[in-house]
Amino acid sequence: MSAPAFAPGPWVVRSPKPARYPAYRIETKGGDPIADVPIRANNPASANADLLAAAPELLDQCERAATILHNIIEADQIGRGYATNLADLQAVIAKARGEA
């Protein structure tokens, strides 16, 4: 598996500063900007920003889970029932890595 083409995590959410168009800023620990999540009425901007900031760690844990699931399937006939789950997990990992 190649190194991801995105900025490595962890990412953090910075509170919005007063502005004409306030937004939560997602950035690397080093301060490099990743994304802004606009704050609008009826928009769960804070929750969306938290989810986006967790993306690198979520991907890392999904990749670990996929490896474990793959090993269970290969080692145990009972685990073969999880093959569809593994394929789904691998597909979403590929999507997150920009490979799908």
C-alpha positions, 0 to 999 in steps of 0.5 A: 500500500502506498503512502496516502496523497493527503496531509498526514494526521492528526488534524485538528479543528480550530474554533471560528474567528469572527468573520463575515463568513464564519467557518471552522478551520481544519488544519494539521497539527503544524497549522497547514489548512485542510478545509473550512467548514462554513457555519450556517443556520441548521447546519451541524458545522461543528459535528461535520468539522469534527468528523472531517478532522478525524478522517486520517485516524478513521482511515488508519483504524479501518486499514487495521480492521481490514487487515485483521478481518482478512487474516480471520477469513484466511485462517478460519472457514467460519470467517469466510462469512465476513468476506463481503464485509471485508470487500466493503471495507476495502472499497471505502478505504480505497475511496478515502485514499483516492484509489477508487 
